[in-house]
Amino acid sequence: MSHHTALPHGDEPCPECGTAAWPTQLPAPVTLSLDMSGDRLVVTVSGELDLESDQLLQQTLNDALDRTSGGLELDLAGVDFCDCAALNVLLDVHDRARASAKRFVLRTTSPAVQRLLALTGVLPLFAAGAADSGPPAIGTTREADPPGADIAAENAQLHQALESHAAIDLARGMLMASFRLNAQQSWEVLVTVSQHSNTKLRLIADALLRTTDGSALPAPLADHLATAVRVHGSSAG
């Protein structure tokens, strides 16, 4: 990776190495840099990915995707924190890449990113997207798969992921309105309830959304939610 001074957004790549790096426009500790790898761009991200940095992440990835013929590879090993807003950006860019017949690969992920992918149930989507085509593994018969089977499976995974995150975002909004939480606190409440109840985030979000129709939140989840709100609601916003 190049180590030259970061260029402002919109400038041409460095004439020495053909790469560019865009500095964050916000005080949030997040940085993004780009390098060429064959016909793909490698985007290296470090710092914290949240609601305050998702616009920069979206703009950088969209611009990078437009500039490359092969697609994008993401190095997220240096990401210390990643929330649902950032994951929504990844899902959106993943969808744009597919529509353009380009690859979108998570090359490396930090424990924080890996945990989020597992909690939200989208890890198989990115695992499938990261697998380049090549010779079948020993014991498999790729020729026997129906035409378009891989694409159909990935479409179904993406559709489910987008629906899941729509529900999670709505649930976060409910928590913010009901308990006067900020965006970060509402996310921490959902993650804490998920961990302590051993329940996927999507299922917790669905249960919260059903309360708008008069359904009661199951007692175990209600207890975990009350505790999480007390803990995270009293933290600094």
Secondary structure, 3 states (H helix, E strand, C coil): CCCCCCCCCCCCCCCCCCCCEECCCCCCCEEEEEEEECCEEEEEEEEEECCCCHHHHHHHHHHHHHHCCCEEEEEEEEEEEECHHHHHHHHHHHHHHHHCCCEEEEEEECHHHHHHHHHCCCHHHHHHHHCCCCCCCCCCCHHHCCCCHHHHHHHHHHHHHHHHHHHHHHHHHHHHHHHCCCHHHHHHHHHHHHHHHCCCHHHHHHHHHHHHHCCCCCHHHHHHHHHHHHHHHCCCC
